[in-house]
Amino acid sequence: MLLLASMLAILSSTAAAAHVDIGVGIGVPVALAPVVVVPAPAYYPPPPGLAYYGPPPGYYAPGPGYVWVSGFWSGDHFHRGHWRHR
């Protein structure tokens, strides 16, 4: 039993021994350029303003009960203004 205790004491003392390492590097130190991360812009320009397009100048309604429907954007194309009967 004494032998086991003494072996345990010897092994634990060698496992806990302090180590000192000295490293020598040969070469030229190279520093990489820093990576710049640019955040997305916080400001987005407003959409184009709404505009009313009336009937062309010099034109009158084709008859009683007709109204001018202004043109408008729908998805990716523009619908022209036109006369419409109520």
Secondary structure as GFF3:
##gff-version 3
##sequence-region A 1 86
A	DSSP	alpha_helix	2	15	.	.	.	ID=ss1
A	DSSP	beta_strand	66	69	.	.	.	ID=ss2
A	DSSP	beta_strand	72	74	.	.	.	ID=ss3
A	DSSP	beta_strand	77	79	.	.	.	ID=ss4
A	DSSP	beta_strand	82	85	.	.	.	ID=ss5
###
